[in-house]
Amino acid sequence: MLGLTQLELSARAGVALTTIKRMEAPRTPAAVVPSVRLSSLHRLMGYFETAGIEFHFGPDSTGVSLKEG
């Protein structure tokens, strides 16, 4: 959505490049969730929110979108 490379996202969010690669790597059904520190997830979410990404959680709307305006 933001058009960033893994390296750019790593630098802007303050998260290791290896973490970004691990999160984006294809997985088998048995390994659906990658092993990632909660602090890394918080940094990524914080960066995405300041960059204009909205997170939607709920029974009717789960996903992400770009903020309008």
N, CA, C and O atoms as a Maestro MAE file, in Angstrom:
{
 s_m_m2io_version
 :::
 2.0.0
}

f_m_ct {
 s_m_title
 :::
 protein
 m_atom[276] {
  # First column is atom index #
  i_m_mmod_type
  r_m_x_coord
  r_m_y_coord
  r_m_z_coord
  i_m_residue_number
  s_m_chain_name
  s_m_pdb_residue_name
  s_m_pdb_atom_name
  i_m_atomic_number
  :::
  1 25 0.817 -1.202 0.000 1 A "MET " " N  " 7
  2 3 0.000 0.000 0.000 1 A "MET " " CA " 6
  3 2 0.855 1.258 0.000 1 A "MET " " C  " 6
  4 15 0.463 2.284 -0.555 1 A "MET " " O  " 8
  5 25 2.019 1.174 0.622 2 A "LEU " " N  " 7
  6 3 2.882 2.347 0.709 2 A "LEU " " CA " 6
  7 2 3.994 2.337 -0.334 2 A "LEU " " C  " 6
  8 15 4.698 3.334 -0.496 2 A "LEU " " O  " 8
  9 25 4.158 1.223 -1.041 3 A "GLY " " N  " 7
  10 3 5.164 1.146 -2.084 3 A "GLY " " CA " 6
  11 2 6.593 1.101 -1.573 3 A "GLY " " C  " 6
  12 15 7.508 1.564 -2.254 3 A "GLY " " O  " 8
  13 25 6.796 0.552 -0.386 4 A "LEU " " N  " 7
  14 3 8.134 0.484 0.199 4 A "LEU " " CA " 6
  15 2 8.795 -0.858 -0.065 4 A "LEU " " C  " 6
  16 15 8.123 -1.884 -0.180 4 A "LEU " " O  " 8
  17 25 10.108 -0.839 -0.160 5 A "THR " " N  " 7
  18 3 10.847 -2.095 -0.200 5 A "THR " " CA " 6
  19 2 10.981 -2.605 1.235 5 A "THR " " C  " 6
  20 15 10.705 -1.876 2.187 5 A "THR " " O  " 8
  21 25 11.399 -3.841 1.380 6 A "GLN " " N  " 7
  22 3 11.630 -4.388 2.714 6 A "GLN " " CA " 6
  23 2 12.692 -3.571 3.446 6 A "GLN " " C  " 6
  24 15 12.561 -3.317 4.643 6 A "GLN " " O  " 8
  25 25 13.734 -3.162 2.739 7 A "LEU " " N  " 7
  26 3 14.808 -2.385 3.353 7 A "LEU " " CA " 6
  27 2 14.301 -1.019 3.815 7 A "LEU " " C  " 6
  28 15 14.654 -0.564 4.903 7 A "LEU " " O  " 8
  29 25 13.476 -0.365 2.998 8 A "GLU " " N  " 7
  30 3 12.911 0.937 3.385 8 A "GLU " " CA " 6
  31 2 12.002 0.794 4.606 8 A "GLU " " C  " 6
  32 15 12.073 1.603 5.531 8 A "GLU " " O  " 8
  33 25 11.154 -0.224 4.611 9 A "LEU " " N  " 7
  34 3 10.266 -0.437 5.750 9 A "LEU " " CA " 6
  35 2 11.066 -0.713 7.011 9 A "LEU " " C  " 6
  36 15 10.748 -0.186 8.077 9 A "LEU " " O  " 8
  37 25 12.093 -1.526 6.900 10 A "SER " " N  " 7
  38 3 12.949 -1.834 8.034 10 A "SER " " CA " 6
  39 2 13.534 -0.560 8.649 10 A "SER " " C  " 6
  40 15 13.490 -0.374 9.865 10 A "SER " " O  " 8
  41 25 14.077 0.305 7.808 11 A "ALA " " N  " 7
  42 3 14.692 1.541 8.278 11 A "ALA " " CA " 6
  43 2 13.667 2.505 8.872 11 A "ALA " " C  " 6
  44 15 13.913 3.099 9.921 11 A "ALA " " O  " 8
  45 25 12.543 2.662 8.221 12 A "ARG " " N  " 7
  46 3 11.533 3.626 8.682 12 A "ARG " " CA " 6
  47 2 10.825 3.180 9.951 12 A "ARG " " C  " 6
  48 15 10.486 4.007 10.798 12 A "ARG " " O  " 8
  49 25 10.599 1.873 10.088 13 A "ALA " " N  " 7
  50 3 9.878 1.367 11.264 13 A "ALA " " CA " 6
  51 2 10.815 1.000 12.411 13 A "ALA " " C  " 6
  52 15 10.360 0.789 13.536 13 A "ALA " " O  " 8
  53 25 12.113 0.921 12.140 14 A "GLY " " N  " 7
  54 3 13.060 0.549 13.187 14 A "GLY " " CA " 6
  55 2 12.986 -0.925 13.545 14 A "GLY " " C  " 6
  56 15 13.149 -1.303 14.705 14 A "GLY " " O  " 8
  57 25 12.739 -1.745 12.547 15 A "VAL " " N  " 7
  58 3 12.622 -3.194 12.732 15 A "VAL " " CA " 6
  59 2 13.673 -3.861 11.849 15 A "VAL " " C  " 6
  60 15 13.901 -3.429 10.719 15 A "VAL " " O  " 8
  61 25 14.305 -4.899 12.354 16 A "ALA " " N  " 7
  62 3 15.356 -5.577 11.597 16 A "ALA " " CA " 6
  63 2 14.847 -6.101 10.257 16 A "ALA " " C  " 6
  64 15 13.722 -6.588 10.151 16 A "ALA " " O  " 8
  65 25 15.692 -5.992 9.245 17 A "LEU " " N  " 7
  66 3 15.341 -6.481 7.917 17 A "LEU " " CA " 6
  67 2 15.019 -7.966 7.956 17 A "LEU " " C  " 6
  68 15 14.111 -8.414 7.256 17 A "LEU " " O  " 8
  69 25 15.737 -8.732 8.751 18 A "THR " " N  " 7
  70 3 15.460 -10.173 8.853 18 A "THR " " CA " 6
  71 2 14.062 -10.435 9.395 18 A "THR " " C  " 6
  72 15 13.421 -11.414 9.013 18 A "THR " " O  " 8
  73 25 13.590 -9.573 10.276 19 A "THR " " N  " 7
  74 3 12.232 -9.712 10.812 19 A "THR " " CA " 6
  75 2 11.196 -9.475 9.715 19 A "THR " " C  " 6
  76 15 10.227 -10.226 9.595 19 A "THR " " O  " 8
  77 25 11.403 -8.436 8.922 20 A "ILE " " N  " 7
  78 3 10.478 -8.134 7.814 20 A "ILE " " CA " 6
  79 2 10.450 -9.312 6.844 20 A "ILE " " C  " 6
  80 15 9.377 -9.745 6.424 20 A "ILE " " O  " 8
  81 25 11.618 -9.830 6.489 21 A "LYS " " N  " 7
  82 3 11.685 -10.953 5.551 21 A "LYS " " CA " 6
  83 2 10.988 -12.186 6.122 21 A "LYS " " C  " 6
  84 15 10.277 -12.886 5.400 21 A "LYS " " O  " 8
  85 25 11.187 -12.456 7.419 22 A "ARG " " N  " 7
  86 3 10.552 -13.614 8.049 22 A "ARG " " CA " 6
  87 2 9.033 -13.470 8.026 22 A "ARG " " C  " 6
  88 15 8.321 -14.447 7.794 22 A "ARG " " O  " 8
  89 25 8.534 -12.262 8.262 23 A "MET " " N  " 7
  90 3 7.086 -12.039 8.283 23 A "MET " " CA " 6
  91 2 6.474 -12.192 6.893 23 A "MET " " C  " 6
  92 15 5.323 -12.610 6.770 23 A "MET " " O  " 8
  93 25 7.226 -11.860 5.850 24 A "GLU " " N  " 7
  94 3 6.688 -11.915 4.493 24 A "GLU " " CA " 6
  95 2 6.973 -13.233 3.773 24 A "GLU " " C  " 6
  96 15 6.489 -13.452 2.663 24 A "GLU " " O  " 8
  97 25 7.750 -14.101 4.397 25 A "ALA " " N  " 7
  98 3 8.115 -15.368 3.745 25 A "ALA " " CA " 6
  99 2 6.911 -16.294 3.639 25 A "ALA " " C  " 6
  100 15 6.072 -16.334 4.539 25 A "ALA " " O  " 8
  101 25 6.824 -17.036 2.543 26 A "PRO " " N  " 7
  102 3 5.742 -18.034 2.417 26 A "PRO " " CA " 6
  103 2 5.857 -19.082 3.517 26 A "PRO " " C  " 6
  104 15 6.959 -19.472 3.902 26 A "PRO " " O  " 8
  105 25 4.714 -19.535 4.019 27 A "ARG " " N  " 7
  106 3 4.698 -20.525 5.098 27 A "ARG " " CA " 6
  107 2 3.779 -21.679 4.744 27 A "ARG " " C  " 6
  108 15 2.853 -21.554 3.943 27 A "ARG " " O  " 8
  109 25 4.071 -22.800 5.370 28 A "THR " " N  " 7
  110 3 3.191 -23.955 5.242 28 A "THR " " CA " 6
  111 2 2.036 -23.773 6.221 28 A "THR " " C  " 6
  112 15 2.161 -22.995 7.167 28 A "THR " " O  " 8
  113 25 0.929 -24.458 6.026 29 A "PRO " " N  " 7
  114 3 -0.199 -24.336 6.957 29 A "PRO " " CA " 6
  115 2 0.179 -24.629 8.412 29 A "PRO " " C  " 6
  116 15 -0.419 -24.063 9.327 29 A "PRO " " O  " 8
  117 25 1.157 -25.501 8.634 30 A "ALA " " N  " 7
  118 3 1.561 -25.839 10.005 30 A "ALA " " CA " 6
  119 2 2.315 -24.694 10.677 30 A "ALA " " C  " 6
  120 15 2.410 -24.653 11.904 30 A "ALA " " O  " 8
  121 25 2.849 -23.768 9.888 31 A "ALA " " N  " 7
  122 3 3.624 -22.655 10.442 31 A "ALA " " CA " 6
  123 2 3.019 -21.332 9.994 31 A "ALA " " C  " 6
  124 15 3.698 -20.512 9.376 31 A "ALA " " O  " 8
  125 25 1.771 -21.127 10.299 32 A "VAL " " N  " 7
  126 3 1.044 -19.948 9.820 32 A "VAL " " CA " 6
  127 2 1.579 -18.654 10.432 32 A "VAL " " C  " 6
  128 15 1.653 -17.640 9.737 32 A "VAL " " O  " 8
  129 25 1.951 -18.660 11.701 33 A "VAL " " N  " 7
  130 3 2.374 -17.448 12.394 33 A "VAL " " CA " 6
  131 2 3.894 -17.451 12.561 33 A "VAL " " C  " 6
  132 15 4.443 -18.355 13.190 33 A "VAL " " O  " 8
  133 25 4.583 -16.440 11.998 34 A "PRO " " N  " 7
  134 3 6.035 -16.390 12.163 34 A "PRO " " CA " 6
  135 2 6.399 -15.980 13.587 34 A "PRO " " C  " 6
  136 15 5.618 -15.318 14.271 34 A "PRO " " O  " 8
  137 25 7.574 -16.372 14.022 35 A "SER " " N  " 7
  138 3 8.053 -15.997 15.342 35 A "SER " " CA " 6
  139 2 8.596 -14.571 15.280 35 A "SER " " C  " 6
  140 15 9.670 -14.335 14.727 35 A "SER " " O  " 8
  141 25 7.845 -13.616 15.852 36 A "VAL " " N  " 7
  142 3 8.221 -12.209 15.819 36 A "VAL " " CA " 6
  143 2 7.959 -11.608 17.192 36 A "VAL " " C  " 6
  144 15 6.937 -11.893 17.816 36 A "VAL " " O  " 8
  145 25 8.876 -10.784 17.654 37 A "ARG " " N  " 7
  146 3 8.697 -10.130 18.954 37 A "ARG " " CA " 6
  147 2 7.528 -9.156 18.918 37 A "ARG " " C  " 6
  148 15 7.279 -8.487 17.915 37 A "ARG " " O  " 8
  149 25 6.821 -9.095 20.037 38 A "LEU " " N  " 7
  150 3 5.694 -8.173 20.154 38 A "LEU " " CA " 6
  151 2 6.153 -6.729 19.965 38 A "LEU " " C  " 6
  152 15 5.428 -5.924 19.381 38 A "LEU " " O  " 8
  153 25 7.339 -6.396 20.450 39 A "SER " " N  " 7
  154 3 7.849 -5.028 20.291 39 A "SER " " CA " 6
  155 2 8.036 -4.680 18.810 39 A "SER " " C  " 6
  156 15 7.826 -3.533 18.416 39 A "SER " " O  " 8
  157 25 8.427 -5.655 17.992 40 A "SER " " N  " 7
  158 3 8.573 -5.412 16.555 40 A "SER " " CA " 6
  159 2 7.214 -5.164 15.915 40 A "SER " " C  " 6
  160 15 7.077 -4.289 15.060 40 A "SER " " O  " 8
  161 25 6.211 -5.929 16.326 41 A "LEU " " N  " 7
  162 3 4.860 -5.719 15.808 41 A "LEU " " CA " 6
  163 2 4.332 -4.343 16.186 41 A "LEU " " C  " 6
  164 15 3.679 -3.682 15.379 41 A "LEU " " O  " 8
  165 25 4.613 -3.911 17.411 42 A "HIS " " N  " 7
  166 3 4.174 -2.579 17.858 42 A "HIS " " CA " 6
  167 2 4.854 -1.493 17.024 42 A "HIS " " C  " 6
  168 15 4.206 -0.527 16.622 42 A "HIS " " O  " 8
  169 25 6.152 -1.642 16.760 43 A "ARG " " N  " 7
  170 3 6.856 -0.648 15.947 43 A "ARG " " CA " 6
  171 2 6.277 -0.584 14.537 43 A "ARG " " C  " 6
  172 15 6.060 0.498 13.993 43 A "ARG " " O  " 8
  173 25 6.032 -1.747 13.957 44 A "LEU " " N  " 7
  174 3 5.463 -1.775 12.607 44 A "LEU " " CA " 6
  175 2 4.078 -1.153 12.569 44 A "LEU " " C  " 6
  176 15 3.784 -0.341 11.691 44 A "LEU " " O  " 8
  177 25 3.229 -1.525 13.508 45 A "MET " " N  " 7
  178 3 1.880 -0.948 13.532 45 A "MET " " CA " 6
  179 2 1.937 0.555 13.728 45 A "MET " " C  " 6
  180 15 1.205 1.300 13.076 45 A "MET " " O  " 8
  181 25 2.802 1.002 14.623 46 A "GLY " " N  " 7
  182 3 2.954 2.440 14.858 46 A "GLY " " CA " 6
  183 2 3.397 3.169 13.607 46 A "GLY " " C  " 6
  184 15 2.871 4.232 13.276 46 A "GLY " " O  " 8
  185 25 4.365 2.596 12.912 47 A "TYR " " N  " 7
  186 3 4.825 3.230 11.673 47 A "TYR " " CA " 6
  187 2 3.697 3.270 10.641 47 A "TYR " " C  " 6
  188 15 3.437 4.311 10.038 47 A "TYR " " O  " 8
  189 25 3.036 2.143 10.445 48 A "PHE " " N  " 7
  190 3 1.962 2.088 9.454 48 A "PHE " " CA " 6
  191 2 0.873 3.114 9.769 48 A "PHE " " C  " 6
  192 15 0.368 3.774 8.861 48 A "PHE " " O  " 8
  193 25 0.512 3.252 11.031 49 A "GLU " " N  " 7
  194 3 -0.534 4.212 11.408 49 A "GLU " " CA " 6
  195 2 -0.097 5.644 11.122 49 A "GLU " " C  " 6
  196 15 -0.901 6.442 10.640 49 A "GLU " " O  " 8
  197 25 1.156 5.989 11.406 50 A "THR " " N  " 7
  198 3 1.617 7.353 11.116 50 A "THR " " CA " 6
  199 2 1.751 7.593 9.620 50 A "THR " " C  " 6
  200 15 1.707 8.737 9.168 50 A "THR " " O  " 8
  201 25 1.916 6.514 8.843 51 A "ALA " " N  " 7
  202 3 2.028 6.631 7.394 51 A "ALA " " CA " 6
  203 2 0.668 6.641 6.701 51 A "ALA " " C  " 6
  204 15 0.597 6.756 5.477 51 A "ALA " " O  " 8
  205 25 -0.418 6.522 7.478 52 A "GLY " " N  " 7
  206 3 -1.748 6.629 6.894 52 A "GLY " " CA " 6
  207 2 -2.504 5.329 6.722 52 A "GLY " " C  " 6
  208 15 -3.520 5.293 6.028 52 A "GLY " " O  " 8
  209 25 -2.029 4.266 7.337 53 A "ILE " " N  " 7
  210 3 -2.730 2.981 7.258 53 A "ILE " " CA " 6
  211 2 -3.674 2.860 8.449 53 A "ILE " " C  " 6
  212 15 -3.284 3.143 9.582 53 A "ILE " " O  " 8
  213 25 -4.892 2.447 8.202 54 A "GLU " " N  " 7
  214 3 -5.855 2.186 9.279 54 A "GLU " " CA " 6
  215 2 -6.057 0.683 9.411 54 A "GLU " " C  " 6
  216 15 -6.163 -0.030 8.413 54 A "GLU " " O  " 8
  217 25 -6.109 0.211 10.648 55 A "PHE " " N  " 7
  218 3 -6.363 -1.202 10.926 55 A "PHE " " CA " 6
  219 2 -7.806 -1.354 11.375 55 A "PHE " " C  " 6
  220 15 -8.293 -0.573 12.192 55 A "PHE " " O  " 8
  221 25 -8.486 -2.357 10.843 56 A "HIS " " N  " 7
  222 3 -9.884 -2.612 11.177 56 A "HIS " " CA " 6
  223 2 -9.998 -4.005 11.789 56 A "HIS " " C  " 6
  224 15 -9.591 -5.002 11.193 56 A "HIS " " O  " 8
  225 25 -10.560 -4.046 12.988 57 A "PHE " " N  " 7
  226 3 -10.765 -5.314 13.674 57 A "PHE " " CA " 6
  227 2 -12.220 -5.406 14.092 57 A "PHE " " C  " 6
  228 15 -12.728 -4.503 14.756 57 A "PHE " " O  " 8
  229 25 -12.877 -6.444 13.728 58 A "GLY " " N  " 7
  230 3 -14.256 -6.599 14.152 58 A "GLY " " CA " 6
  231 2 -14.982 -7.630 13.328 58 A "GLY " " C  " 6
  232 15 -14.454 -8.132 12.336 58 A "GLY " " O  " 8
  233 25 -16.191 -7.944 13.738 59 A "PRO " " N  " 7
  234 3 -16.951 -8.973 13.028 59 A "PRO " " CA " 6
  235 2 -17.367 -8.552 11.617 59 A "PRO " " C  " 6
  236 15 -17.567 -9.403 10.751 59 A "PRO " " O  " 8
  237 25 -17.497 -7.252 11.385 60 A "ASP " " N  " 7
  238 3 -17.956 -6.788 10.080 60 A "ASP " " CA " 6
  239 2 -16.850 -6.202 9.205 60 A "ASP " " C  " 6
  240 15 -17.020 -6.047 7.996 60 A "ASP " " O  " 8
  241 25 -15.720 -5.879 9.828 61 A "SER " " N  " 7
  242 3 -14.664 -5.204 9.072 61 A "SER " " CA " 6
  243 2 -13.298 -5.557 9.657 61 A "SER " " C  " 6
  244 15 -12.879 -4.986 10.664 61 A "SER " " O  " 8
  245 25 -12.617 -6.492 9.022 62 A "THR " " N  " 7
  246 3 -11.266 -6.855 9.441 62 A "THR " " CA " 6
  247 2 -10.348 -6.654 8.264 62 A "THR " " C  " 6
  248 15 -10.597 -7.191 7.185 62 A "THR " " O  " 8
  249 25 -9.280 -5.883 8.451 63 A "GLY " " N  " 7
  250 3 -8.328 -5.635 7.370 63 A "GLY " " CA " 6
  251 2 -7.637 -4.312 7.553 63 A "GLY " " C  " 6
  252 15 -7.575 -3.777 8.660 63 A "GLY " " O  " 8
  253 25 -7.113 -3.781 6.457 64 A "VAL " " N  " 7
  254 3 -6.416 -2.500 6.475 64 A "VAL " " CA " 6
  255 2 -6.891 -1.636 5.312 64 A "VAL " " C  " 6
  256 15 -7.387 -2.140 4.305 64 A "VAL " " O  " 8
  257 25 -6.729 -0.328 5.473 65 A "SER " " N  " 7
  258 3 -7.051 0.607 4.392 65 A "SER " " CA " 6
  259 2 -6.218 1.842 4.571 65 A "SER " " C  " 6
  260 15 -5.642 2.065 5.636 65 A "SER " " O  " 8
  261 25 -6.150 2.657 3.526 66 A "LEU " " N  " 7
  262 3 -5.490 3.954 3.617 66 A "LEU " " CA " 6
  263 2 -6.494 4.964 4.158 66 A "LEU " " C  " 6
  264 15 -7.664 4.965 3.775 66 A "LEU " " O  " 8
  265 25 -6.016 5.822 5.057 67 A "LYS " " N  " 7
  266 3 -6.890 6.875 5.583 67 A "LYS " " CA " 6
  267 2 -7.318 7.787 4.443 67 A "LYS " " C  " 6
  268 15 -6.545 8.079 3.530 67 A "LYS " " O  " 8
  269 25 -8.550 8.221 4.518 68 A "GLU " " N  " 7
  270 3 -9.068 9.135 3.519 68 A "GLU " " CA " 6
  271 2 -8.666 10.557 3.868 68 A "GLU " " C  " 6
  272 15 -8.577 10.923 5.040 68 A "GLU " " O  " 8
  273 25 -8.424 11.347 2.841 69 A "GLY " " N  " 7
  274 3 -8.153 12.761 3.072 69 A "GLY " " CA " 6
  275 2 -6.783 13.109 2.910 69 A "GLY " " C  " 6
  276 15 -6.418 14.273 3.076 69 A "GLY " " O  " 8
  :::
 }
 m_bond[275] {
  # First column is bond index #
  i_m_from
  i_m_to
  i_m_order
  :::
  1 1 2 1
  2 2 3 1
  3 3 4 2
  4 3 5 1
  5 5 6 1
  6 6 7 1
  7 7 8 2
  8 7 9 1
  9 9 10 1
  10 10 11 1
  11 11 12 2
  12 11 13 1
  13 13 14 1
  14 14 15 1
  15 15 16 2
  16 15 17 1
  17 17 18 1
  18 18 19 1
  19 19 20 2
  20 19 21 1
  21 21 22 1
  22 22 23 1
  23 23 24 2
  24 23 25 1
  25 25 26 1
  26 26 27 1
  27 27 28 2
  28 27 29 1
  29 29 30 1
  30 30 31 1
  31 31 32 2
  32 31 33 1
  33 33 34 1
  34 34 35 1
  35 35 36 2
  36 35 37 1
  37 37 38 1
  38 38 39 1
  39 39 40 2
  40 39 41 1
  41 41 42 1
  42 42 43 1
  43 43 44 2
  44 43 45 1
  45 45 46 1
  46 46 47 1
  47 47 48 2
  48 47 49 1
  49 49 50 1
  50 50 51 1
  51 51 52 2
  52 51 53 1
  53 53 54 1
  54 54 55 1
  55 55 56 2
  56 55 57 1
  57 57 58 1
  58 58 59 1
  59 59 60 2
  60 59 61 1
  61 61 62 1
  62 62 63 1
  63 63 64 2
  64 63 65 1
  65 65 66 1
  66 66 67 1
  67 67 68 2
  68 67 69 1
  69 69 70 1
  70 70 71 1
  71 71 72 2
  72 71 73 1
  73 73 74 1
  74 74 75 1
  75 75 76 2
  76 75 77 1
  77 77 78 1
  78 78 79 1
  79 79 80 2
  80 79 81 1
  81 81 82 1
  82 82 83 1
  83 83 84 2
  84 83 85 1
  85 85 86 1
  86 86 87 1
  87 87 88 2
  88 87 89 1
  89 89 90 1
  90 90 91 1
  91 91 92 2
  92 91 93 1
  93 93 94 1
  94 94 95 1
  95 95 96 2
  96 95 97 1
  97 97 98 1
  98 98 99 1
  99 99 100 2
  100 99 101 1
  101 101 102 1
  102 102 103 1
  103 103 104 2
  104 103 105 1
  105 105 106 1
  106 106 107 1
  107 107 108 2
  108 107 109 1
  109 109 110 1
  110 110 111 1
  111 111 112 2
  112 111 113 1
  113 113 114 1
  114 114 115 1
  115 115 116 2
  116 115 117 1
  117 117 118 1
  118 118 119 1
  119 119 120 2
  120 119 121 1
  121 121 122 1
  122 122 123 1
  123 123 124 2
  124 123 125 1
  125 125 126 1
  126 126 127 1
  127 127 128 2
  128 127 129 1
  129 129 130 1
  130 130 131 1
  131 131 132 2
  132 131 133 1
  133 133 134 1
  134 134 135 1
  135 135 136 2
  136 135 137 1
  137 137 138 1
  138 138 139 1
  139 139 140 2
  140 139 141 1
  141 141 142 1
  142 142 143 1
  143 143 144 2
  144 143 145 1
  145 145 146 1
  146 146 147 1
  147 147 148 2
  148 147 149 1
  149 149 150 1
  150 150 151 1
  151 151 152 2
  152 151 153 1
  153 153 154 1
  154 154 155 1
  155 155 156 2
  156 155 157 1
  157 157 158 1
  158 158 159 1
  159 159 160 2
  160 159 161 1
  161 161 162 1
  162 162 163 1
  163 163 164 2
  164 163 165 1
  165 165 166 1
  166 166 167 1
  167 167 168 2
  168 167 169 1
  169 169 170 1
  170 170 171 1
  171 171 172 2
  172 171 173 1
  173 173 174 1
  174 174 175 1
  175 175 176 2
  176 175 177 1
  177 177 178 1
  178 178 179 1
  179 179 180 2
  180 179 181 1
  181 181 182 1
  182 182 183 1
  183 183 184 2
  184 183 185 1
  185 185 186 1
  186 186 187 1
  187 187 188 2
  188 187 189 1
  189 189 190 1
  190 190 191 1
  191 191 192 2
  192 191 193 1
  193 193 194 1
  194 194 195 1
  195 195 196 2
  196 195 197 1
  197 197 198 1
  198 198 199 1
  199 199 200 2
  200 199 201 1
  201 201 202 1
  202 202 203 1
  203 203 204 2
  204 203 205 1
  205 205 206 1
  206 206 207 1
  207 207 208 2
  208 207 209 1
  209 209 210 1
  210 210 211 1
  211 211 212 2
  212 211 213 1
  213 213 214 1
  214 214 215 1
  215 215 216 2
  216 215 217 1
  217 217 218 1
  218 218 219 1
  219 219 220 2
  220 219 221 1
  221 221 222 1
  222 222 223 1
  223 223 224 2
  224 223 225 1
  225 225 226 1
  226 226 227 1
  227 227 228 2
  228 227 229 1
  229 229 230 1
  230 230 231 1
  231 231 232 2
  232 231 233 1
  233 233 234 1
  234 234 235 1
  235 235 236 2
  236 235 237 1
  237 237 238 1
  238 238 239 1
  239 239 240 2
  240 239 241 1
  241 241 242 1
  242 242 243 1
  243 243 244 2
  244 243 245 1
  245 245 246 1
  246 246 247 1
  247 247 248 2
  248 247 249 1
  249 249 250 1
  250 250 251 1
  251 251 252 2
  252 251 253 1
  253 253 254 1
  254 254 255 1
  255 255 256 2
  256 255 257 1
  257 257 258 1
  258 258 259 1
  259 259 260 2
  260 259 261 1
  261 261 262 1
  262 262 263 1
  263 263 264 2
  264 263 265 1
  265 265 266 1
  266 266 267 1
  267 267 268 2
  268 267 269 1
  269 269 270 1
  270 270 271 1
  271 271 272 2
  272 271 273 1
  273 273 274 1
  274 274 275 1
  275 275 276 2
  :::
 }
}
